[in-house]
Amino acid sequence: MEQINSNSGEEKIVSHRATNRTNPLIILFLGLLVALLVGVGSVYGATVSGIKKQSRTQFVLTSANFFKSPVAKVNGSKVLYTDFIDNIRAMEQFYATDDSGIPKPSAQEMSDYVLSRLLINELVKSTAAEMNIRLSQEKVQEVIDTEIMPNFENREKAEEEVMNRYSWTFDEFIEKIVRPTLLEKELGDSYTQANAPDTSAVKATAQEVLDRIKNGEDFATLAKEFGSDSTKDTGGDLGWFGRGAMVPPFEEAVFALDAGELGENLVETQFGFHIVKVDEKRMTTDEKTGEKIEEIKARHILFQFNPTGEGDFSAFMNGKLTSAQIEVVEGIHNPFEDLLNEQKQAQVQPVIEDVESESEVVPEAQSDIVEEELQ
């Protein structure tokens, strides 16, 4: 009995020692894991450093893609560094192949434009999701078929042109440029429709003023009192202009009048309701073609649909932008820095001024790029 107990005790001691002995494979695994974490940390640190310097080395781009490293964030949504560099390269390629004489932007201007557009794209995307607005593939395809492809002989020629101008495939161009542009338009149309101002009161006021002019009151005096654009201070004077200078409904109305004649009815355009009058008419020679053309000297009183800007999509998105939390990697300029600073100053000491949406304030050349492909 005692022998049995003795053996049992020895077995317990051996078992206890065995359980406390660490397996060499575990030690090796832990060592490799630590080395891996240190290595990954070093790579990540080098990637962040490279992003701050706007490095385009294969190492930085590959690791940035692996880590999904952002160059900026808007309300937590990432703008990936790889997308940022890809768009800058496309812009550089465009100017390298352009022969129209458009001035090439500086590196800072390119960076600002690209980053501002990518940030706005993210803001538009999140706002569209909040408003349950989706861009259908059918709509995208419709634009491709009716607005883009008619500019090319066939799909192969389109691929060739896009690759030459941007170093993108045609499908990449659609995803990176066309789709975001269409989503912004879809969002704008939806917002404007949902927030369209009531024009009946504006029309009633315009009609009352028109009736007063018909009853003999002075056009210039009423223009100064009721006009809502800069011409009100000069009696609504628009100066001399020919066909093609004004929007079609306005042009059609004024060119149908004789010199000295007041428009019988209100003219409606996208800007509002107009009371129109033609002061003089003349024939002149077009400097480019040498042809005789008709010009008129007219005046108007504009009654804007929405003079306060309430319901205006640009103002709406400007509000979204100025209230957004925007973070940009150190070393890269925040393209909205000046706009946000102005907004903060305006909140401290209000001033009467119009602040345009950054989605509209873009380098002229780049605006033309998108319009060129969508026309």
C-alpha positions in Angstrom: 0.0 0.0 0.0 2.8 2.4 0.9 4.7 1.4 -2.3 1.7 2.3 -4.3 1.3 5.7 -2.7 5.0 6.4 -3.2 4.7 5.7 -6.9 1.6 7.8 -7.2 3.4 10.8 -5.6 6.4 10.4 -8.0 4.0 10.3 -11.0 2.3 13.6 -9.8 5.7 15.3 -9.5 6.7 14.2 -13.0 3.4 15.3 -14.4 3.7 18.7 -12.7 7.2 19.2 -14.2 6.0 18.2 -17.7 3.1 20.7 -17.6 5.5 23.6 -16.6 7.9 22.8 -19.4 7.3 25.2 -22.4 7.1 23.6 -25.8 10.0 24.9 -28.0 7.5 25.2 -30.9 5.4 27.7 -28.9 8.5 29.8 -28.2 9.4 29.7 -31.9 5.9 30.7 -32.9 5.8 33.6 -30.4 9.2 34.8 -31.6 8.0 34.8 -35.2 4.8 36.6 -34.2 6.7 39.3 -32.4 9.1 39.7 -35.4 6.1 39.9 -37.7 4.4 42.6 -35.7 7.6 44.6 -35.5 8.1 44.2 -39.2 4.5 45.2 -40.0 4.9 48.2 -37.7 8.1 49.2 -39.4 6.5 48.9 -42.9 3.4 50.8 -41.7 5.6 53.6 -40.3 7.6 53.8 -43.5 4.3 53.9 -45.5 2.9 56.8 -43.4 6.2 58.7 -43.8 6.1 58.1 -47.5 2.5 59.4 -47.7 3.5 62.6 -45.9 6.1 63.1 -48.6 3.7 62.2 -51.4 6.0 59.4 -52.4 5.2 57.4 -55.5 7.6 54.5 -55.0 6.3 51.1 -55.6 7.0 50.2 -52.0 4.8 53.0 -50.6 2.0 52.5 -53.1 1.9 48.8 -52.6 2.0 49.0 -48.8 -0.5 51.9 -48.8 -2.9 49.7 -50.8 -2.3 46.8 -48.4 -3.1 48.9 -45.3 -5.8 50.9 -47.1 -4.0 54.0 -45.9 -5.9 57.3 -46.2 -4.6 60.6 -47.4 -7.6 62.3 -45.8 -10.9 61.6 -44.1 -14.2 63.3 -44.2 -16.6 62.4 -41.3 -14.6 59.2 -40.9 -14.8 58.1 -44.6 -11.4 57.5 -46.1 -9.9 59.0 -49.2 -7.3 56.4 -50.0 -3.7 57.6 -50.8 -3.6 55.3 -53.8 -6.7 56.9 -55.3 -5.2 60.3 -54.6 -1.9 59.5 -56.5 -3.8 57.7 -59.3 -5.9 60.9 -59.9 -2.9 63.2 -59.8 -1.1 60.9 -62.4 -4.2 61.1 -64.6 -4.3 64.9 -64.4 -0.6 65.1 -65.2 -1.1 62.8 -68.2 -3.9 65.0 -69.4 -1.8 68.1 -69.4 1.2 66.2 -70.9 -0.9 65.3 -73.9 -2.9 68.5 -74.2 -2.2 70.7 -77.1 -4.9 73.4 -76.6 -2.6 75.7 -74.7 -4.4 75.4 -71.3 -1.9 76.6 -68.6 -0.7 73.6 -66.5 -1.5 74.0 -62.8 1.3 73.8 -60.2 1.8 70.7 -58.2 0.1 72.3 -55.3 -2.9 73.3 -57.4 -3.2 69.7 -58.8 -3.0 68.3 -55.3 -5.7 70.7 -54.0 -8.0 70.0 -56.9 -7.7 66.2 -56.8 -8.0 66.0 -53.0 -11.0 68.5 -52.9 -12.8 66.4 -55.6 -12.2 63.1 -53.8 -13.3 64.5 -50.5 -16.4 66.0 -52.1 -17.1 62.7 -53.8 -17.1 61.0 -50.4 -19.3 63.7 -48.9 -21.8 63.3 -51.8 -21.8 59.6 -51.5 -22.6 59.7 -47.8 -25.2 62.4 -48.3 -26.9 60.4 -51.1 -27.0 57.4 -48.8 -28.6 59.4 -46.0 -31.3 60.6 -48.5 -31.7 57.1 -49.9 -30.6 58.2 -53.4 -29.0 55.7 -55.7 -27.5 55.9 -59.1 -28.7 53.1 -61.3 -26.4 51.3 -63.8 -29.1 52.0 -66.4 -28.6 55.8 -65.9 -24.9 55.4 -66.2 -25.2 53.3 -69.4 -27.6 55.9 -70.8 -25.1 58.6 -70.4 -22.3 56.5 -71.9 -24.5 55.7 -74.9 -26.0 59.1 -75.5 -23.3 61.6 -74.3 -19.9 59.9 -74.4 -19.8 57.3 -77.2 -21.2 59.6 -79.9 -17.8 61.4 -79.6 -16.0 58.3 -80.7 -16.0 56.1 -83.7 -16.3 53.0 -81.6 -15.5 51.5 -78.2 -12.0 50.7 -79.2 -11.4 54.4 -80.2 -12.9 55.5 -76.9 -10.6 53.1 -75.0 -7.6 54.4 -76.9 -8.4 58.1 -76.3 -9.1 57.7 -72.6 -5.9 55.7 -72.1 -3.9 58.3 -74.0 -5.4 61.3 -72.1 -5.6 59.8 -68.5 -3.7 56.4 -68.5 -7.0 54.8 -67.5 -9.1 52.2 -69.1 -12.6 53.3 -70.3 -14.2 51.5 -67.4 -11.9 53.2 -64.9 -12.8 56.5 -66.4 -16.5 55.8 -65.9 -16.0 54.7 -62.3 -13.6 57.5 -61.3 -15.1 60.5 -63.2 -18.5 59.8 -64.7 -20.2 57.9 -61.9 -19.3 60.4 -59.1 -20.3 63.3 -61.4 -23.7 61.7 -62.2 -24.3 60.8 -58.5 -23.7 64.5 -57.6 -26.1 65.6 -60.3 -28.7 63.0 -59.2 -28.4 64.2 -55.6 -28.7 67.8 -56.7 -31.8 67.2 -58.8 -33.4 65.3 -56.0 -32.7 67.9 -53.4 -33.8 70.8 -55.6 -37.0 69.1 -56.5 -37.8 68.3 -52.8 -36.9 71.9 -51.8 -38.3 73.9 -54.7 -39.5 77.3 -53.5 -43.1 78.4 -54.1 -42.9 80.8 -57.0 -46.5 81.9 -57.0 -45.9 84.8 -54.6 -42.9 85.9 -56.6 -44.9 85.9 -59.8 -47.7 87.8 -58.2 -45.3 90.6 -57.1 -43.7 90.7 -60.6 -47.1 91.0 -62.3 -48.1 93.9 -60.0 -44.9 95.8 -60.9 -45.5 95.1 -64.6 -49.0 96.5 -64.3 -47.6 99.6 -62.6 -45.2 100.2 -65.5 -48.0 99.7 -68.0 -50.0 102.4 -66.0 -47.2 104.9 -66.5 -44.7 104.4 -63.6 -41.0 104.8 -64.4 -39.2 101.5 -65.3 -35.8 102.5 -63.9 -37.3 103.6 -60.6 -39.2 100.4 -60.1 -36.1 98.4 -61.2 -34.1 100.0 -58.4 -36.9 99.2 -55.9 -37.7 95.6 -56.9 -34.7 94.4 -58.9 -32.7 91.5 -57.4 -29.5 91.6 -59.5 -26.7 94.2 -60.0 -28.6 95.9 -62.9 -31.1 97.4 -60.5 -28.8 100.3 -59.7 -28.7 101.3 -63.4 -32.4 101.0 -64.1 -32.1 97.4 -65.2 -29.8 98.3 -68.1 -28.2 95.2 -69.7 -26.3 97.2 -72.4 -26.0 96.0 -76.0 -26.0 92.3 -76.8 -26.6 90.0 -79.7 -28.2 86.5 -80.1 -26.6 83.8 -78.1 -25.6 86.0 -75.1 -28.7 85.3 -73.0 -30.6 82.2 -72.1 -33.1 81.1 -74.8 -36.4 82.2 -73.2 -35.1 85.6 -72.4 -33.5 86.0 -75.8 -36.7 85.0 -77.6 -38.8 87.5 -75.7 -36.6 90.5 -76.1 -35.7 90.0 -79.8 -39.4 89.8 -80.6 -39.9 93.4 -79.3 -39.5 96.6 -81.2 -37.3 99.5 -80.0 -39.0 101.3 -77.1 -41.5 98.4 -76.5 -42.3 96.9 -73.1 -42.8 93.2 -72.9 -46.5 92.4 -72.6 -46.0 89.4 -70.3 -43.5 88.2 -67.7 -40.6 86.2 -69.0 -39.7 83.1 -67.0 -36.2 81.7 -66.9 -34.2 79.5 -64.5 -33.3 82.7 -62.6 -36.8 83.9 -62.0 -39.4 86.2 -63.6 -38.3 89.1 -65.8 -40.0 92.3 -66.9 -38.3 93.3 -70.1 -38.1 96.4 -72.3 -36.1 97.1 -75.4 -34.6 100.6 -75.7 -32.8 100.5 -79.0 -32.0 98.1 -81.9 -29.2 98.2 -84.5 -27.4 96.2 -87.1 -23.7 95.7 -86.8 -20.9 93.6 -88.3 -19.6 90.4 -86.7 -15.8 90.9 -86.3 -15.1 87.2 -86.9 -17.5 86.3 -89.8 -18.0 89.7 -91.3 -21.8 89.0 -91.3 -24.4 91.6 -90.4 -26.0 90.8 -87.1 -28.8 92.3 -85.0 -28.1 93.8 -81.6 -30.4 95.3 -79.0 -30.0 97.5 -76.0 -32.5 96.2 -73.4 -33.3 96.4 -69.7 -35.0 94.1 -67.2 -36.3 93.8 -63.7 -35.5 90.4 -62.2 -37.6 88.8 -59.5 -35.6 85.8 -58.3 -37.4 82.6 -57.4 -35.2 82.1 -54.4 -33.3 85.3 -53.4 -32.4 83.9 -49.9 -30.8 80.8 -51.3 -33.0 78.5 -49.2 -33.3 75.2 -50.9 -30.3 75.9 -53.1 -28.2 72.7 -53.6 -24.9 74.5 -53.7 -25.7 76.2 -50.4 -26.9 72.9 -48.9 -23.6 71.1 -49.8 -21.6 74.1 -48.7 -23.2 73.7 -45.3 -22.4 70.0 -45.3 -18.8 70.8 -46.2 -18.2 73.5 -43.6 -19.7 71.4 -40.9 -17.8 68.2 -41.9 -14.9 66.8 -39.9 -12.0 66.9 -42.4 -8.7 65.3 -41.6 -5.7 65.5 -43.9 -2.4 63.7 -43.5 0.4 66.0 -42.2 2.5 67.3 -45.0 -0.4 67.5 -47.5 -2.3 70.8 -47.9 -6.0 70.8 -46.9 -7.7 72.3 -50.0 -10.6 73.5 -47.8 -8.5 75.2 -45.2 -9.1 78.8 -46.4 -12.9 78.1 -46.9 -13.2 76.7 -43.4 -11.2 79.5 -41.9 -13.5 82.1 -43.6 -16.5 80.3 -42.3 -15.2 80.3 -38.7 -14.5 84.1 -39.0 -17.9 84.7 -40.4 -19.5 82.9 -37.5 -17.6 85.2 -35.1 -18.2 88.4 -37.0 -21.0 87.9 -39.6 -20.4 89.6 -42.9 -22.6 89.9 -46.0 -21.0 87.9 -48.7 -21.5 84.8 -50.9 -19.4 81.8 -50.1 -19.3 79.5 -53.1 -19.3 75.7 -52.7 -15.9 74.1 -53.2 -17.6 71.6 -55.5 -18.0 74.6 -57.9 -14.7 76.3 -57.2 -12.4 74.1 -59.2 -9.6 74.8 -61.7 -11.2 75.9 -65.0 -9.2 73.4 -67.0 -10.3 70.4 -64.9 -13.9 71.5 -65.2 -13.5 71.5 -68.9 -12.0 68.0 -68.8 -15.2 66.5 -67.3 -17.5 68.6 -69.4 -15.6 67.7 -72.5 -16.1 64.0 -72.0 -19.8 64.4 -70.9 -20.8 66.6 -73.8 
